[in-house]
Amino acid sequence: MKKNVLFIVALIGLAGCAKQVTTSSLTNYDENKAKALGVPAGNKLSSAMIRAINWPERDNSWFVEFDELQPLKGDLAYEKGVVRRDPSAIIKVDSLYYVWYSKSYGPTQGFAGDLEKDKVFPWDRCDLWYATSVDGWTWKEQGIAVARGEKGAYDDRSVFTPEVMAWKGKYYLYYQTVKSPYSVRVIEEIAVASSDSPRGPWVKSEKPIVSPSFNTGEWKGTADDRFSVNTKGDFDSHKTHDPCVIPYKGKFYLYYKGERMGEEITFAGREIKHGVAISDNPTGPFVKSEYNPISNSGHEVCVWPYNGGIASLITTDGFERNTIQWAPDGINFEIMAAITGAPHAIGLNRTADNEKDPTEILRWGLTHKYVTYDYQCIMRFSSFRKTSHAAKGEKTR
Ligand code: AAL
């Protein structure tokens, strides 16, 4: 009892002589910036005000807000018993919009049963399908673009989460692959298929073009448990996801999401980070950047070129989630805006004039919505630049 009282007294004492930081003791104190941010010029600054002084200087040109998602019409309207998710970017060929996506049927059973027979995730047992549209609202499903491989192939279980790149008259689909059985510890890789037409036929890569850095980590024991490890390894030691390739500086930058063996929940959620692998050719070989990981947060990859660099929308996980970042060299990303939230698994509208405005490419595009855990459908998103916060009837800035 006595000990506890002493401890509390010591704590109160410590709080009483908490370090006092004044504006004049801050080496990077900038009066104009402090005034703009509303940091008081007084003697004592709270930790929050010190952090505000340390924020980078930004205007609001990257700040956006998203509208409520809108349902699509035609074949991409929600259909009972069908999963359509993870839309690719939208491209336009001969006045028609094209999109590719993961499609599967039926409910998800999960990992408790027979991994050879069951469907473990909504993105398990998928093929890549595509659809076309005149206006981006009403879509006509055209059929399978890339199907799962034959039994024994590296992609015999599921092909999913596609992205598209049109380059010099050819088309490339980048996507995730899984080989059966789909266990908890299974690795997930990235493959590519190419075609002379957006309607196919598509020729798949003989093997995956990006794989997890699984040699950097080590599972503990043989139970199918992804949390049990001797060593966790690199940020992408378990899975490589969400590929998106951008032609950049005469090369091809393949951005992807990594998942790690023995993943933990940090103070900001899941340990998800992005990496980049670079190649001289659209189909590889891709070499992972020595600077990986290039984000400390985020989930599905959503990247676009802007002003000689690459912009990236960081959602869902990590302490920098809900930010838009930009890297002048495609590698070293800085936060340009902290936003209120964004749709997940965005398929960007690549026909937009992405140089017009930092976020012009986000004005509209596709995303998916969880109707239930088992079923997802593709939706349309839109966003707007917000420069003023005004009440109904009040004059805006
Ligand atoms: C998504 C993406 C990848 C995952 C799964 C389907 O959020 O990160 O695509 O594998 O979930």
Residues whose N, C-alpha, C, O or C-beta is under 5 A from the ligand:
A	BS01	AAL	W123 T161 H241 D242 E300
